[in-house]
Amino acid sequence: MRPQWALTAAERQLLPAGRRRGPTRGLIAIMMFVMVIVAAAGLAIGNAAALLSQATEARYSIQLPGGAGQGDALARAARDLDGVRSARAVPEEEVNETLDRWLGPAAREADLPVPALVEVEFDDNADAKAIETALRSEFADAMLVANRSTIQPLLRSLRALGWVAASLVILVGVAAGAAVVLAARAALAANRDTIDVMHGVGATDEQVVRLFQYRIALDSLVGGALGAGLAALVLLLVSASGLAIAGRMAGQALLFPVDLLMLALLPLGGALLATLVARRAVLVSLRALP
């Protein structure tokens, strides 16, 4: 049994392809290319923010102002506390190099007090307040700083970029829908004589709509597949360099299998949306005909 949406060979000949189909497919391909690239970038940025937040969730640093030379003692005291998984004293030379990068060589000439720094990692259920209180019983000026709070501005920026990418995908989708409506109306105007003949022999608006629906669906699938294929090629080239480096820095890939599945479904979703939009536009236009 033939599906309701399928057309026979004779029905497909009722609407000649003409020269408009090439630009329509090309426009859809360009928009789908942009959508896939932007969506992939947004997903990668969102995953990077999540990984960074997760990696720094249990990491803290202990700062002891003017405590140069006490880093090892501070680290030993931290290791003895409940809830501390590991503690590493940052070498004084490394602290000085960091100060030099921020303040320049004049930092050492000014004889600034160099703090003692200890990088610590807590257990999942550790009480940060209790650990800080215990440290201050031995080192009165010790301060516990959460690494996550330090990178909060970066996390906010990454999440904002993710929302910008999502907004761009939606805007491009809306623009693609508008382009499909214009293409459908142009095809309707170009085939007005054929439509009048079909109405004259008893064809209904629904039967006429099926002809345009098939054309738009085919153009959307072909153009979407072409654009998505080119985007996939670009992403593969990028993943061989920059994205791969970022993934190694994060410890894992920035695009998960579910992300790749979502990107692969974009052309199908775009074709379905374009078909529904075109169907509605053509049906409204046909009902407005005298």
N, C-alpha and C positions, 0 to 999 in steps of 0.2 A: 504494500500500500504506500503510495507516494505521500510524503509529509505535506502538510498544508502550506508551509512556507516555500517549498521547492517549486521550481518552474519547469515546464516542458521546454523542449528545444524550440517549438513554435512560439511560445510565449516570450522566450528570451529574444527573439528576433523582432518583437513588436517595438521595442525601444532601441534604435541604433545607438551604438556606443559613442560615436562622434569623437571630437577632439577634447571634450571637457573632462574626460575621465582621467587622462594623464595628470593634469594639474591637481585634480582632487586627490588622487592617490599620493602625489608628491607632497601636497600640503599636509595630509594626514601622516605621512612618513616622517616629515620634519617635526611635527608636533609630538609624535610618539617618541622620536629620538630624544627630544628635549625632556619629555616627561620621565623616561626611563633613566636618563643621566641624572636629572635633578633628584628623582626618587632614590636612586642608589646612593647619591651623595648624602641625602638627608638620613637615610637608614644607617649609613656608615658613621655619620657624625653622632647620631643618637646612641648607637652601640658603643662608640668610643667614650662618650660621656658616662654611660652606665658602667663600663669596665673601669674607667678611671675612678668613679665614685666608689665602686666596690673594692678596688685595690687599696684605696686610702682610708676605708671606713675604720679599720682597726689599727691604723698607724698614727703614732703621735711622736712628738719630739719634746725632750726635756731641755729647758734652757736655764742656765745658771749664770746670770750677769756677773761679769768680772771673775768668773770661776775658772780661768785658764789653768790647766794642770790638774783640775779635779774631775775631768771627764771620766777617767777609769773608775774612780771611787763612786761617782754618781751612777755609772752603769752597773756596778756591782750591787749597789743599794737597790736599784730598780729590779734587777734579776731576782732578788730575794723576796720580792713582794708577790702576793697572790694575784693572779690574773695577768701577769706579765709573761708573755710567751718568749720574747727575746729582747735584748737591749745591746746596742752597739755604740760605743763612744766615738764621736767623730774626731779624727786626729786634728790637733791644733793647727797644723800646717794647712789642712784642707779648709778649716774655718778662715784662716788668714787669706787664702786664695779667693774664697768667696767674698770677703770684705774688699779685697783688691779689685775684684770685678765690679763691685757696686760703687766703691768710693775712690778707687784709683790708688796709686802708690803712696799718696799723701796719708792714707789711713794708718800705715805703719809709722810714718814719721811723726804723726800726731800722738803716738803712744796711747791709742784708744784702748780701753779695757776690753779684752777679748772674752766672750762668754764661753762656757763649756756647753757642748751640745751632745745629746744622747738620742739616738733614734731607737724607738721602742715599738713593739707590736704587742697588742693585747689579745687575750683570749676573747671568745665571742661574748661571754657574759661578764666581762670585767667591769668593775666600777671605777670609772676614771676619777671621780671626785675623791673616793677613798684612797686611791693610789697617790693622787697629788697631795692629799693631807699627810699620808705616811712619809712621803718624800720630804715635805716641809718640816717634819719633826727632826730631820737630820740636816737638811739644807734649807735654811729659812727662806732664801730668795728663789728657790726653784720654781719654775713655771712649766705647766703642762699645756702644750699647744697641739690641737688636733690638726693633722695634715689636711683633713677634708675641709676644715674651715679656711685654710690657707688658699685652697684651689677653688673655693666657691665661686669667685668671679669668673674663672675659666669655665666651670661647669655651667653657669648661667648663660655665658656666651655661646657655648656649644649647643645647649638646649634651644636657645633663641634661633640659632642657625637652622636647627632641625625644624622648628615651626615655620621659618621662612621658606625652607625647601618644600614643606607640605603645602603651604599657601601657593607657591609657584606651580606645583603640580595641579592643584585645583584650578588656578587661573588658566593654565594652558588647556586643561580639560574643557573649561567653559568656552574658551576661544575655539577649540576644535569643534565643539557642539554648534557654535554659531556658524562656523565655516561649512559644516555639513548641512545646516538649514539653508544657507545661501545656495549651496550646490544643488540641493534637492529642488528648490524653487526655480533655479535656472534650468534644470533638466525638465521640470514641469512646463515651463514656458516654451522651451525648445520643441517639445513634443505635444503642443496643444492640439494640433490637427489630428494626430493619432488618437489622442484622448477623446476628442469630439466624435471620431468615427466609432470608437469603442462604446461610448455612451449611446450612440445612435443605434447600435446593434444589440443594446440591452445590457452591456457590462455595468456592474455596480462600482461605486467608489472603492469598495474594499478590494475588488479585483484589480483595479488600476493601481491602488496603493501597493499591492503585492509586487508589481513590476518594479516600482521605484525602491521598495524595501530590499528586494534582492540585489539591485544594482549598488545601493549604498552599503549594504552588508559586505558585498564582495570587495568594493573599493576600500572599505575600512579594514577588512582583514588583510588584504594585500599590502596596503600602505602601512598599517600598523606592524605587520610582520617584518616588512622591510626596515622601518625605522627602529624597531626593537632589535633586529639583527645587527644593524650598524652600531647601535648603542652597546650591545653585548660585545662587539669587536673592540670598541673603544675601551670598555671596562676591562677587558682581558689585557689590552696593552698597558693600561694604567696599573692593573694589579701586578704586572710583571716588574713594576718599578716602585712608584711612590706608595701605592696601597699595600704592597707586600711589605715594604719597610715599616709602615705604620702598624701593620698587623703583627710583625715580629716584635715591635716595641710594646704593643699591648699584650703580647703573649698568645694571641689567637687571632683568627680571621675577624675582620670588622663587618663582614657580611655573612650572616648565618644561613643555613639551608632554607629556613622559613622566609627569609628576606629574598633569596633568589627565587623562591616560588611566587612570592608576591609580585616581583618584577616580571616574571614570565607570564603572569596572568593579566598584566596591564593591557597588552594588545587585545586579548579576548574581551576584557571588560570594556575597553574603548570601542571595539566593534559593536558590542551589544548596546552600549549607550548611544552610539551614533545611529544605529538602526532604529532604535526606539524614538529618538529625537526626530530623525528624518520621516519616520512613519507619521508621527503626530503633525509635523509641519505640512506634509503633502496632503494628509486627510483634511486639515483645516483649510488649505488652499482649494482643494477640490470642492468642498462644501460651499465655499464662497463664490464659485463660478456660477454664472447665470444659467 
